[in-house]
Amino acid sequence: MARAHSEIRIAIDTGGTFTDCVWVERGDLKTLKVFSTPDDPSRAIVEALRKIGVSEEFTLLHGTTVGTNALLQRKGARVALITTSGFEDAIEIGRQARPRLYDFFFDRVPPLVPRDLRFSVGERTGADGIALELPSDEELATLRATVEDAEPEAIAISLLFSFANPKNEESVAAALAGMGKPLSISHKILPEFREYERTSTVVVNAYLQPLMQNYLERIGDRARSLSNAPRNAHKAPRIFVMQSSGGITALEAAAREPVRTVLSGPAGGLVGAAAVAVRSGFPRVLSFDMGGTSTDVALVEGDARPGSQAEVAGFPVGVPMLDIHTVGAGGGSLARFDAGGALRVGPESAGADPGPICYGRGLQPTVTDANLILGRLRPDRFLGGDFTLDVDRTRRLTADWLKKQKSRLTLEQFASGVLQVVNAKMERALRVVSIERGYDPRDFALVAFGGAGGLHACELAEALSIPTVIVPAHPGALSAFGILASDAVKDFSRTLLWSLTGQHSRAELEKEFRKLEAAARKEFREERWAGTLLFERTLDLRYRGQGYELNVPATDDSARRFHQEHQRRYGYHHRGKDIELVTVRLRGRVKAREMQVAKAAPKPPILSRARPVEMAKVIFQGRSVATPVYERSDLSPGRSLKSPAIITEYTATTVIPPGAKFKVDRAGNLLITIN
């Protein structure tokens, strides 16, 4: 970071139910959870900063779900799309892929830009970058007047082959620049081929721009109000935002390209999960992040690596994103009976308002309420005892709700059913990122985090034959910890469509990378990052004639690596076939400042044998079992204990069912062995 080491760095991850905060103070890692404010997430952030007690100089690193929620709820801006004449409907035609092959009555996701807001310009650039037709001044003036009459809130510009020559896009952007509307221009956001994906990405960016700009400006204004920034401008708080690619960027860059933040919060969790697992000797992990409204799962081998193509809320997004699969299952997921009488859970959620019944305002049972009824959540140890769960209200209102549903289930039977249903949904999600992609879950460890992850992880591991569950320290705030530990990252790319062994020399390829490096240095310099700037070069390669690519490091043996990766991914390769270089990619990185966290002093021998703080009656598989409850801070590293057990701590609760063993290792992670 460019600031002095004396400043405090705070990572805040806003979620559906809680807003999580992590910071280091005098060598101690501190955590704080406050209730989220869905109507304006910045209010919860300011409340957290006040509780932390910031004064003058601090840096805020922020993970947000504002962009994701806007896409899911279709609450973004009114967008005008400018494209090449004849291509106005490409955004709606898409790839013509049917979501369900034999279903003639499915509803496609409608495009973010309706037909009456799509405008064209008479221009054409060839695939080789030669400008074949330039837009006239008269046509650009007419276009501006037409767009102004449509009264859009944001404008997306995506012209054919602009990645090869941006001249025409620059002309259109110049003509529309004085309208006072944010512009999203494709050759700046995604200078790559594939017209539909590029246009979709630019439209998503424009759709989120006004919302994210206002939101981030509010955070900036409110953060500055907590400091002496107006009087001491050099001490104004600096604000950075987590990107979907697993790195942070400046607030101004995030406001300009919000499409890079649509998986901001979950990306922090994946970065944190990979980091803590490696410390315990597990480089291959399945991450399991269960929060209040959703569950995010991913597969990691070594470190978290982004892909170049993803889909969010049904829309293709071409910027680098970590491969995270999300399902609507969380602690706040609502239980219901469908028309056929079957029990369903989610995706609807109680969220932070009204929240589960046990929080004091909710009226419909949730997964959290089910865990409380079964004894898995301890009412007086929630959030370290700062917030007491209302058991009597939960049992009374849930019983009344069951009567209204004309259900004959007992409270315990109903609660057990809720957990079985939500576990089945989350198990399917883990299968999607592992078994369905050719990986055996038995070769991985399951890293469980999020406020509710530890409550369900052991049962999921048992269902998938995963031998080890890792619950890191402060699991409910791991996403915020991942954000705090993330590097500053910027990604750059350009489509070339060259033959790898053809007429283009290594010097020409080096020239393309040098251009990307110059752009990276410029942006890092403008954002005042200090430290060594590291570059990672990669290539998207494919056999000539193929439709999709594989990404490999840009080295002298890129061709050999491509053959190997093709063999691993698809089971075959063609040594003698021509390889096409599709896109060059550059990742610029400034390493995060190492956190100086003091190691906990070893406990005296008299405390080495952990003693339960209470005995609880917990229902496992329909039976009430006397279960010891431990405070995690009382568990000394190295000593193995037998289940069943409940481990409580400030940010989360971990449930270990009968038949497992557990211990805290020297890295501070709770390791659970599933027999």
N, C-alpha and C positions, 0 to 999 in steps of 0.2 A: 504494500500500500504506500501511497505517497505521503501519508501523514506520519507524525512522530509516534514513537512507540508508547507514549504516555496516554494517548487517547483510548477511550473504551470502544470496543467493537461489539455491536449487538446484532444478532441474527434473529429475525422475527418471521415466522411462517404462519400465515393466516389460513385457517381451515373452516370447516362447516360448523363445528361446535366450539372448539377452543382455538385461541391464538397462542402459539408457543414461542417462547423467547429463550435464547441461550446467550450467555456472555461469560467472559473470564474476568474475575475480580481478585486481585492479589494472589494469583496463582490458582484460585478455586474456580471450577466450572459451575456456574450458577444457572438455574432454570426457573422459569415463571410461566404459568398458564393463566390466561384470563378468558372469559367468555367472549366469543366472537360477536360482532355486530353486523349481521348480514346486510342491513340496509346501507351501511357505510363502513366497510372494514377498516378504514383509516382511524375511526374512533377507538377501536380496540387497540390499535397500535399505539396511539397517543396515551391511552390509559396505562398500557404496559410500560411505556417509557417513563411515565410519571411515577409508577410504582418502583421502577428500577432506580429512579432518582438522578437522571442525567441532568447536567447543568450546562457546561459550555461545549467542550469539544468531544464529539462522538461520531462514529461511523455506523450507519444503519444498513444492514444487508437484509434484503426483503424477498421472501418467496410468497407469491400471490396466486390465488385462484380466480381473480376477477375476470381475466380473459377467458378461461375455461368456462366459467359459469355463464358469461355473456353468450358464448357460442351455444352451449347446451340449452339455454333459455331463450335464444334468439332475441337478445336485448341489446344488440349493437347499433351502429349508426346506419343512417340512410345513405347508401353508397351509390355513386354513379361510376359506371365502368366504361372506359374509353378503349376501343380495340380496333384492329384493322378491319376495313370494310369487308363484309362477308363472313366475319368470324364472331358476330355478336352473340350467337347462340352456343358457342363452344363451351361456355361455362355451364350450360344446362344439359347439353348432349353428353358431355363427359366422355367416359370410355365405353358407354353403352353396355356396361357389365350389369347383369341382373343379380341383385342380392340373393334371390331364391330362384333357381333355374326354372322350376315348374309351377311357380305361383304367378298367375296372370293378374292378380289383384293387389299386389304389393304397392305400397306408397313410397315413391322415391323421395329423398330429402330435397325439398325445394331449394333452389340456389339463393344465395344471400342477396343477389341483385335481381330484381324483377325485370321483365322484358322492357318496360317503359323507361328504365334507368340505364339501359345499355345503349351507348352511342358509338358510332364508327367514324373513322377518318380515312380518306382515300390516300393510302400510302402503301408501299411494299418494299421490303428488304429481302434479298435472296438468302438462301441457306449459307452461302459463302461470304455473307456480310456486305455484298455490294448493294447500295441503295438504288433500287429500280424505279421508284416513284416517290417524290417528295410532296408532302402536303403543302398546298398553296396558302398564302397569307389570308386570302378571302375565306377559304374553307376553315382555317383555324379560328378566324374571327366569328364565323357562323357557329362553329362548335362551341366556342366560349359562351355565346349568347344563349344557345340551346341548353347548355348545361346549367347556366345561371337560372334559367326559367324553371328547371326541374327542382331547384332548391335542395341539393344534396348536402349532407353533413360531412362527407369525405369523398375523395375521388381516387379511383384505382386506374392506372394506365398500364396496359399490357399489349404491346404490338408484336406482330409476327417477326420472329428472328431478331428481336432487339438485343439478345445476348451476343449476337455476332457483330452488330453495329447499332449503337444506341442513338444515332443522330436524329432519327425521326421521333423517337420517344422524347428526346430532349426538346425538340421543337414544340411538341404537344404540351409538355410540362411547362415550358416557358409561356405559352399562350394562356395557360390556366393558372399560373402562379399568383396572379394578383387578386384572386377571388377570396382569399382569406380562408380557404378550406385546406385541410391537410391532404397532401398528395402522397400516394404510394406508387412508386415507379418500379416496374419489374426489373430493369437492368441494374438497379441499385440493390434491390432486395433479393432477387434470385436470378442471376445471369446464367440460366441453364435452359436446356431444351426441354421438350414435352410441354406443348402449349397449354393443355388443360391444367396440369399440375401447377405450372408457373402462374397462370391466371388465377387459379383458385387460391394460391398462397398470397398473392398480392391483394385479392379481394378480402380475404380474411384479415390481412393487416389493416386495410382501410376500414373494415367493419369494426375493428377494435380500437382504432386510433383515438377518436374523440373521447371515448369512455376511459381508456387507460391514461391519456394525457391529463384529463381532469382529476382522476384518482391519484396519480402520482404527484400532480401539483398540490393536491390537498395534503398528501403526506409530507411533502417538502415544506409547505407553509406551516403546518402544525408542528413538525419537528423543529423548525427554526424558532417557533414561538416558545419552545422549551429551553432554548439556549440564549446566549447573548449575541446571536448572529447579527442583528441590526446594528449593534454598536461595535462589534468586532467581527467584521466580515470574513477575515482570514480564519476565524474559528467556527464558521458556519458548519453545521453537520453535513457530512457527505453521505449520499444515499445511493446504494447500488441494488440491482434487482437480479434475482436468479433467473437464468435462462433454461429452456427445455433441454439444452445440450449438455448441461452439467457444469456450467461456469457462470460467473456473475458478470454483469455489465453495468455501465453508468445509468443513472435514472434517465438522463436525456436520450440515450440510445434506446432504452426500453420503451420510452414514450414514442420514439420515432418508428420503431419496428416492434410493436407489441406481439406480432405473430411468433416471435422467438421466445415468448414467455408463457405460452398456453399450457405447458406442463411444468410451470415454475416450482411449485411446492413439492410435487412428487419427485422431481429431479433431485432436489436436495436430499430427500430420503434415500434415494438410490445411491447417491455419492457417499452418504454417511454409512449406509449398510455395507458397501464394498470396503470402506476404510476400516470399520471396526472388525469385520470378519477376517481380513488379512492379518490383523494383529493377533488373532487367535489361531492362525495357521489354516484358514479355510479360504482359499482363493476362488473356489467355485461355489456360488451360493444362489439360492432363490430368495429374493427379498419379498417380504410380506408386510405391507403397511396398511393397517386397519385403523381408520380414523372414525369420525363421527358420522359421515355421510357416505363414504365410499372406501373401497379397498384397492390399493395399487400393488401389482405384482410384477416382477421382472426377473430375468436370469442374467447372472454376471459371471464371466470367466476372467479373473484377474481384476481389471478396473472397468468402470462403467464407460462404454463406448457408444456414441450416438450413431444413429442411422441417418440417411439423407432423405428418406421418404416415410411419411406417417399419415395417419388419418385421425382427425379429431372431430367428434360430433358429426361424422359422415362426410367431412370435407378434407380433400387431400391437402397436406401441408408439406412443402418441399424443403424447408430449412432443417438443419440438423436437430434431431430430438433423440433423447434416450428412449429405448424401446420399452415402454411401460404399458401394461394392460390394466384397465380400470373397470371395475364392476360396481354397481350400486348396492353395496353391502357395507354397513358400518354400525357403530354402536347406536346411532340414532335411527336406524332403518325401522320402519313401521311394520308391525305384523297385521295381517288381515286374513279373512277367509274369502276365497273367490266364489263365483256363482255356483260352482260344483261342490263347495264345502271343503276344498283343499286349502291347507295353510300356506300362505305366501309371506315372504319377508322382503321389503324393499321393492323397487329402488326408491320409493318415496321415503323421505327422512323427516324426522322432527326437527333436525338442525339445532341451532342454538336457541331459537325461539319458535315454539314453546319448549322444545327439548323433551327428553324422556320424562315419564311420569315422576320418577324418583328425584328429578331436579326441582320439583315443586310447582310446575306450570302445565306440563303435558297432560293429555287426556287419553291418548292411545298408546298401548304397550309397544315397547321397542326392544331391540336386542340387549341394550343395557339393563332394562327392567327385568328381562329374563335371566340375565346373569345374577342380578341382585336376588331374585326370588329363589334361585338355586343355591345361594350362599357363596357364590364365587367372587362377588364383590363385597367387600367389608364396608358397611355404611359409614362407620366413624373413622375410616382410614383413607377415604377418597381425597385426593389432592393433599396428602399428608395431614389430613384432619382439618384442613381449612374449610372444607365444604362437606356437610353431612347429607348422605342420601336418605330419603324418606321411605323407609321400608313399609310402614303401615299404610301410607297413601298408595304406594305401588300395589300392594296386595289387595287393598280395598277397591281401587279403581279398575284394576285388571280383572278382578272377580266380577264386578258389575258389567264390564265390557264383554266378558265371556257370556254372561247371562243374556245380554242384548243380542249376541250372535247365536243364541240358542245352542251353545256348545256344552257338551257334557264332560269336557276335559277338566281335570283338577288343575290348580295353579301350577303345580310341579310338572304335570304331563304337558301342559301348554308351553311352559317355559322350555322344557327339554325339546319339544318339537320345534320351537323357534330356533334354537341353537342348531339342531340337525339340518333345518332348511337353509339357514345362512351359511353353515359350514359346507354344505353341498355346493352352494353357489361359488364360494371362494375356492373350493377344491377344483371346480371346473376351470376357474381362472388360472390356477397354478398349472393345470394340465395344458392349457393353451400355450403358455410360454416355455414349457418343457417337453412333454411327451409329443405334442403335436408338431414340434420342431425338431424331433429326432434326438432329444436328450432324455436320459434316464434320471428321474428324481433321486434315485438311490445313490447317485454319484455326487450329490450336492448337500449342503447344509441349508437349513431354513432360518433366515434372519428375520425375527419377528419384532416389529416396533409399531409406533402409533399408539394412541391411548388404549385401543382395544386389542392390539395384536397378540399380546401375551395371554389373553383370555382364551384364545382359540387355536394357537399355534400347535400345541402338542397333539390335539386331535387331528388336525390337518396333516401333520407329519406322519402320524400313525396310518392315516388313510392312504398316503402316497408312499409309504415305506421309506420315508426320509429318516436317516439314522440319528441326526443331530439337529437340535434347535438352539439357536443363539439368540439370547435376549440381551442387547447391549445395555450399558448403564444409561439412565435417563431415556428409556425407550419412547416415551410419549413425546419427546422433544428431539428425536433423532433427525427429523427433516430439517429443523432449525440448526442443529449441530452440523449437518452436511453443508448447509448454506454458509455457516461460519467458516468452515474449513475449505471452501471451494476456491479454486483459482479464478483469476480474471481471464475470460476466454472470448475470442472472436473468431468466427468462421468465415472463410472466403472461398469462392469457387468460380469456375468458368468452364462452360462446355466448349470443347475443341473439335471432337469427332475426327481424330487422326488415327492412322494406322500406327501401331506401336513400333513396327519394324519397317515403316514405309519411308516416304520422302522427307519427313520432318526429322531434323537432327536433334541430338541431346541438347545442343546449344539453344535451339528454339524452345524446347521444353523448359530449360533453365530460365529463359527470358520470361516465359509466362509466370513461373513461380516468383521471379523477382518482382514482377508487377504486383502480384498479390501481396508479397511481403512489404512493398512500399506502401500499399493501401493500409495494411495492418499497422505498420509503424506510425502512420499519420493518425489513425484513430486512437491508438494507445497514448500517443503523445498529447492529443487534444483532451483526453480524459484524465491526464496527469497521473498515469500509473508509473510507479517507480519499481525498479528491480529489473532483473534480466528477462528479456523477451525471448521466449523459446518458440520455435516453429516446428510443426509436424506436417510433413508433406505426404499426401496420399493420392492415389489414382483410382478412378472408376473405370474398370476394364470389362470387356465382354468379347466373346467370339463374334466375328463379323456375321451379321444376320440375326443375332439374338436380340431380344427386346429389352432385357434388363441387365444390370451390371453388378459386379462384385467390387468392393473397395479393398485395396491392398496398399501397403506402404510404397512410397515412390523411391525405389532403390535400383541398383544395377540389376538385381534379379527379380524385378517386378513380375516378369512373365512367368518365371518358375513358381513364384508365390501364388499367382493367379491360377495356374494349373492345379496346384495343391488345394487351394481353397475351393475350386470348382469340383474337384474330386470329393472333398469332404462334404460339401453342401449338397451335391446332386448325384454323387456316386459314379461319375465318369468325367473324363477330360479328353481334349484333342490336342496332342503335342504339336501336330503339324499344321493346325488351322491358324489363320491370321487373327491376331488379337487387335481389337479396336480400342483406342484410348478415347473415352467419352468425355470425362470431366476431370479437371485438376482441382484438388481441394487443399486448402491451407488452413491449419488451426494455429492461431497465435495465442500464447499463454504466458501470463505472469503469475508465478507461484504465489499462493497465499502466504502471508506471514505466519511462521510457525507459532502456534499457541503455547505459551508458557504455563502449562497446567501442572501444579504441584502434585506429586504422587502421595496417595494417602499413607500415613504412617502405619506400620504393622500394629495389629491389635495385641494387647497383652495376652499371655497364654490363657488366663482365666476366661477370656471371651472367645477363644478359638472354637469352642463347641457352641454353636449357635443354639439359642433357646427360643422356642416359639413365644410370641407375645400374647397369643391366645389360641384356644382350640375352637374350631368352627365345625358346624354340621353342614357338609357340602354334598350335594347330590351328584353322583357319578353313575351314569347308565341306570338310572332309576333307583339307586340305593343311596341312602344317607350314610355318609362315611365321616367319622371323626377325623378332622384334618388340621394339622398344625399350621399356624399363620406366622410367617417370619417377616421381620423388617429386613429389607435387602442390605441395609448398612450394617447389620449384625453378622452377615455371612463373610467369613474370612476366606481368602483365596486358597484353593487347593483341597479343601476338605469336601469329600463327596457325601451327599445325603440322599436318603430314599424318599420317594413319594408315597402317598399324596402330600401335596403342600400348596400353600398359597404364599406368594412373595409379593409384599406390598412396598411401594415407594411413592414418591411425590407424583410422578408423571404417569404411572401406569400400575396395573396389577397383572401378575403372571400366575396362571393356574397350571399345576403339574399333576396330572391324573395318576392313579395307581399304576405301578409297574415300571416307572421311569426312575432314573437317577439324575442328580443334578449337582453342580458345583460352580463356584465362581473361579475363573482362571486368573492368571497374573495380569492379563490385559483388562480385567474388570468386567469381562463379559460373563453372563450366566449361561453355562453350557448344560443342556438337558439331553441325556441319552435316552432315546426311545427304544425299549426292548421289544 
